[in-house]
Amino acid sequence: MTKQLLYPFPRIPTQDLEWGEWAIRINGVQVSETSIADEWDANSELVLGVSVRVRTDSFSRLDVGNPVLTLTATCPSTAFVTYAEAEFRAETSTAGAGAEVRIAGAEVSQILVVRPEIIGDDQSEAWLRRRILAEGPSLRLPLDTELDGFPTSSYSFTQRGMPDAPWRIVVSADGLEAPFAHSIRLELNEDYAPVRKLIAGKPEPHLARELDATIVRVLVGTAARLSSGSSGEQSPDSVAAEFPDSIAAAAQRAAQQYLHLSLTAAVKSYRLTPEKHEYEVANGTRLFKD
């Protein structure tokens, strides 16, 4: 059953909003969401911007004044927060605004989340100065090539009597909405010298890319398995949007970052054309492209 969001105050209807595409620049050069992990480093300046157009009568219907577009960027790993806002400029029947935040590379790490909101002064309630009128599509940017927050442990497979392999991924999820951190675990085999380098934070490039490829295969394959037989229900991307900390959301990030596909499209490729899916994984993770 789809979750129904209820708000304490009226908001701008979705049909009265037109959000623009995210604009991402690193050191003044335009980049895409999927390539940012390869372009960004601690010495870079990152600029993120978005625009929106709103029907002018939406503000008067809600009885709000001084509307502004706000952007809030947060980094959970460094507890970094920054904020920017821009006023709306009215035209004939619509009003538009565009805002951007500037972030020094040294201030953030691993993951960056940017949320756009339209905020206005409530003129009908004396006790409420400002309130949220609308929320735009948030932007979640992986700043590292590895998937963030992947639960990991390491030990000797030989000592535990396990089959020999450089690593294994254990999945215990029973639904796409299952929490990612509690549903999957990467176990590294300390018997392998290249794996010990990976554990020490000095991985050989080809090994790190093969691990990325393994993670992508498992996440997309898990999403395909958990969504099988769910005809007529939510798509994998819908589940990921509704549960941002789920295994579906992790699989969606992997599909977008490495395969340049939506999770639904990646699952379809995995099921119908596995040979094409393997090619997409090899291309997206740049296997052996040292």
C-alpha positions as CSV (number, residue, x, y, z in Angstrom):
1,M,0.0,0.0,0.0
2,T,1.4,3.4,-1.0
3,K,2.2,5.8,1.8
4,Q,-0.1,8.9,1.9
5,L,1.7,12.1,3.0
6,L,-0.4,14.5,5.0
7,Y,0.7,18.1,5.7
8,P,-0.5,20.4,8.5
9,F,-1.0,23.3,6.0
10,P,-2.1,23.6,2.4
11,R,0.7,23.4,-0.2
12,I,1.2,24.4,-3.8
13,P,-0.4,21.8,-6.1
14,T,2.1,19.7,-8.1
15,Q,0.5,20.8,-11.4
16,D,1.3,24.5,-10.5
17,L,5.0,23.7,-10.2
18,E,7.7,23.3,-12.9
19,W,11.1,22.3,-11.5
20,G,14.1,22.6,-13.7
21,E,17.0,20.2,-14.0
22,W,19.8,20.3,-11.5
23,A,22.9,22.2,-12.7
24,I,26.2,20.8,-11.3
25,R,29.5,22.5,-11.8
26,I,33.0,21.5,-10.6
27,N,35.6,24.3,-10.8
28,G,33.3,26.1,-13.3
29,V,32.9,23.1,-15.6
30,Q,29.4,21.5,-16.1
31,V,29.3,17.8,-15.1
32,S,26.6,15.2,-14.8
33,E,25.3,13.5,-11.6
34,T,26.8,10.1,-12.7
35,S,30.3,11.5,-13.4
36,I,30.7,13.6,-10.3
37,A,32.5,10.9,-8.3
38,D,35.2,10.8,-11.0
39,E,35.6,14.6,-11.3
40,W,35.3,15.7,-7.6
41,D,38.2,15.9,-5.1
42,A,38.9,17.8,-1.9
43,N,40.5,20.7,-3.7
44,S,37.4,21.3,-6.0
45,E,34.7,23.9,-5.7
46,L,31.2,22.4,-6.2
47,V,28.3,24.5,-7.3
48,L,24.8,23.1,-7.3
49,G,21.7,24.9,-8.6
50,V,18.1,24.4,-9.5
51,S,15.2,26.6,-10.7
52,V,11.4,26.5,-10.4
53,R,8.4,28.2,-11.9
54,V,5.2,28.6,-10.1
55,R,1.7,29.9,-11.1
56,T,1.5,33.3,-9.5
57,D,-2.1,32.8,-8.2
58,S,-0.8,29.9,-6.1
59,F,0.7,32.2,-3.6
60,S,-2.4,34.3,-3.3
61,R,-4.6,31.2,-2.9
62,L,-2.5,30.1,0.0
63,D,-2.4,33.6,1.5
64,V,1.4,33.8,1.8
65,G,3.8,36.5,1.1
66,N,7.6,36.9,0.3
67,P,8.0,33.5,-1.2
68,V,11.6,32.3,-1.7
69,L,13.3,29.2,-3.2
70,T,15.7,27.7,-0.7
71,L,18.4,25.1,-1.1
72,T,19.8,23.2,1.9
73,A,22.9,21.0,1.4
74,T,24.0,18.5,4.0
75,C,26.8,16.0,4.3
76,P,26.1,13.3,7.0
77,S,29.8,12.2,7.1
78,T,31.2,15.7,8.0
79,A,28.1,17.2,9.7
80,F,28.3,20.0,7.1
81,V,25.3,22.1,6.3
82,T,25.0,25.1,4.0
83,Y,22.0,27.1,2.8
84,A,21.0,29.5,0.0
85,E,17.8,31.2,-1.1
86,A,16.5,33.3,-3.9
87,E,13.5,35.6,-4.3
88,F,10.8,35.0,-7.0
89,R,10.4,37.3,-10.0
90,A,6.9,37.6,-11.2
91,E,5.9,37.6,-14.9
92,T,2.5,37.5,-16.5
93,S,1.1,34.4,-15.0
94,T,4.1,32.7,-13.4
95,A,6.9,33.5,-11.0
96,G,10.4,32.0,-11.3
97,A,13.4,31.7,-9.0
98,G,16.8,30.0,-9.3
99,A,19.2,29.4,-6.4
100,E,22.6,27.7,-6.1
101,V,24.9,26.7,-3.2
102,R,28.7,26.7,-3.4
103,I,30.6,24.0,-1.5
104,A,34.4,23.6,-0.9
105,G,35.5,20.1,-1.6
106,A,37.3,19.8,1.7
107,E,34.1,20.4,3.6
108,V,32.2,17.2,2.4
109,S,32.9,13.5,1.9
110,Q,31.2,10.3,0.7
111,I,27.6,11.7,0.1
112,L,26.0,15.0,-0.3
113,V,22.2,15.6,-0.2
114,V,20.6,18.8,-1.5
115,R,16.9,19.6,-0.9
116,P,15.0,22.4,-2.6
117,E,12.0,24.0,-0.9
118,I,9.7,27.0,-1.5
119,I,9.1,28.9,1.7
120,G,6.7,31.8,2.4
121,D,5.4,34.1,5.1
122,D,2.0,32.9,6.3
123,Q,-0.3,35.9,6.4
124,S,-3.4,34.1,7.8
125,E,-1.8,32.8,11.0
126,A,-0.2,35.4,13.3
127,W,1.8,32.9,15.2
128,L,3.4,31.3,12.2
129,R,6.0,33.4,10.4
130,R,7.2,31.1,7.7
131,R,6.2,27.7,6.4
132,I,7.0,25.3,3.6
133,L,4.9,25.7,0.5
134,A,6.4,23.0,-1.7
135,E,9.4,20.6,-1.8
136,G,11.3,19.9,-5.0
137,P,13.1,16.7,-6.0
138,S,16.1,16.2,-3.8
139,L,19.6,15.5,-5.2
140,R,21.7,12.8,-3.6
141,L,25.3,12.9,-4.9
142,P,27.8,10.1,-4.2
143,L,31.2,11.8,-4.0
144,D,33.2,8.5,-3.9
145,T,33.2,5.8,-6.5
146,E,32.4,3.2,-3.8
147,L,28.8,2.8,-2.6
148,D,28.4,4.8,0.7
149,G,27.6,3.1,3.9
150,F,28.2,-0.5,2.8
151,P,28.4,-2.7,5.9
152,T,31.7,-4.5,5.7
153,S,33.7,-7.1,7.8
154,S,36.9,-8.9,7.1
155,Y,38.4,-12.3,8.3
156,S,40.2,-15.4,7.0
157,F,37.9,-17.6,5.0
158,T,40.4,-20.5,5.4
159,Q,40.3,-20.4,9.2
160,R,36.5,-20.6,9.1
161,G,36.4,-23.4,6.6
162,M,34.7,-21.4,3.9
163,P,35.1,-21.8,0.1
164,D,38.0,-19.8,-1.2
165,A,37.0,-16.4,-2.8
166,P,38.3,-12.8,-2.4
167,W,34.9,-11.8,-0.9
168,R,31.3,-12.6,-0.6
169,I,28.1,-10.5,-0.2
170,V,25.5,-11.8,2.2
171,V,21.9,-10.6,1.6
172,S,19.1,-11.1,4.2
173,A,16.5,-8.7,2.8
174,D,12.9,-10.1,2.4
175,G,11.5,-7.0,0.7
176,L,12.7,-4.0,-1.4
177,E,11.8,-1.7,1.5
178,A,14.1,-3.5,3.9
179,P,16.8,-1.2,5.5
180,F,20.0,-1.4,3.5
181,A,22.3,-1.3,6.6
182,H,20.6,-4.3,8.2
183,S,20.0,-6.4,5.0
184,I,23.3,-6.8,3.3
185,R,26.9,-7.3,4.3
186,L,30.2,-7.4,2.5
187,E,32.7,-9.9,3.8
188,L,36.4,-9.6,2.7
189,N,38.8,-12.5,2.7
190,E,42.0,-11.5,4.5
191,D,43.8,-14.5,2.9
192,Y,44.3,-12.5,-0.3
193,A,47.1,-10.0,-0.4
194,P,45.3,-7.6,-2.8
195,V,42.3,-7.7,-0.5
196,R,44.5,-6.8,2.5
197,K,45.6,-3.8,0.5
198,L,41.9,-2.9,-0.1
199,I,41.2,-3.2,3.7
200,A,44.2,-0.9,4.4
201,G,42.7,1.7,2.1
202,K,45.3,1.2,-0.7
203,P,43.4,-1.0,-3.3
204,E,44.8,-1.9,-6.6
205,P,42.6,-0.1,-9.2
206,H,41.4,-3.3,-11.0
207,L,40.5,-4.9,-7.7
208,A,38.4,-2.0,-6.6
209,R,36.6,-1.9,-9.9
210,E,35.9,-5.6,-9.8
211,L,34.4,-5.2,-6.3
212,D,32.3,-2.3,-7.5
213,A,31.1,-4.6,-10.3
214,T,30.2,-7.4,-7.9
215,I,28.3,-5.0,-5.7
216,V,26.3,-3.6,-8.7
217,R,25.5,-7.2,-9.8
218,V,24.3,-8.2,-6.4
219,L,22.2,-5.1,-5.7
220,V,20.5,-5.2,-9.1
221,G,20.0,-8.9,-8.9
222,T,18.5,-8.6,-5.4
223,A,16.1,-5.9,-6.6
224,A,15.1,-8.2,-9.5
225,R,14.5,-11.1,-7.1
226,L,12.6,-9.1,-4.5
227,S,10.4,-7.4,-7.1
228,S,9.5,-10.6,-9.0
229,G,5.9,-11.5,-9.0
230,S,4.9,-8.0,-7.8
231,S,2.9,-7.1,-11.0
232,G,0.6,-4.2,-10.4
233,E,2.5,-3.0,-7.3
234,Q,5.1,-0.3,-7.0
235,S,8.1,-0.2,-9.3
236,P,11.6,-0.6,-7.8
237,D,12.2,3.1,-8.4
238,S,9.0,4.0,-6.6
239,V,10.0,1.9,-3.6
240,A,13.4,3.6,-3.6
241,A,11.8,7.0,-3.6
242,E,9.4,6.1,-0.7
243,F,12.1,4.4,1.4
244,P,15.4,6.3,0.9
245,D,17.4,4.1,3.3
246,S,16.2,0.8,1.8
247,I,18.0,-1.8,-0.2
248,A,16.0,-0.6,-3.2
249,A,17.4,2.9,-2.8
250,A,21.0,1.5,-2.6
251,A,20.3,-0.5,-5.8
252,Q,18.9,2.6,-7.4
253,R,22.0,4.6,-6.6
254,A,24.2,1.8,-8.0
255,A,22.1,1.6,-11.2
256,Q,22.2,5.4,-11.7
257,Q,25.9,5.8,-10.8
258,Y,27.4,2.9,-12.7
259,L,24.8,1.9,-15.4
260,H,23.3,5.3,-16.1
261,L,19.9,3.6,-15.8
262,S,16.9,3.8,-13.6
263,L,16.6,0.8,-11.2
264,T,13.5,-0.4,-13.1
265,A,15.4,-0.3,-16.4
266,A,18.4,-2.1,-14.8
267,V,16.2,-4.9,-13.4
268,K,14.6,-5.3,-16.8
269,S,18.0,-5.6,-18.5
270,Y,19.1,-8.1,-15.8
271,R,16.1,-10.3,-16.4
272,L,15.6,-10.2,-20.1
273,T,19.1,-9.7,-21.5
274,P,21.7,-10.8,-18.9
275,E,24.5,-10.7,-21.5
276,K,23.7,-7.0,-22.2
277,H,23.5,-6.3,-18.4
278,E,26.9,-7.8,-17.9
279,Y,28.3,-5.6,-20.7
280,E,26.6,-2.5,-19.0
281,V,28.2,-3.4,-15.7
282,A,31.7,-3.8,-17.2
283,N,31.3,-0.5,-19.1
284,G,30.0,1.4,-16.1
285,T,32.6,0.2,-13.6
286,R,35.4,0.5,-16.2
287,L,36.7,-3.0,-15.5
288,F,40.5,-3.3,-15.9
289,K,40.6,0.3,-17.3
290,D,43.6,1.2,-15.2
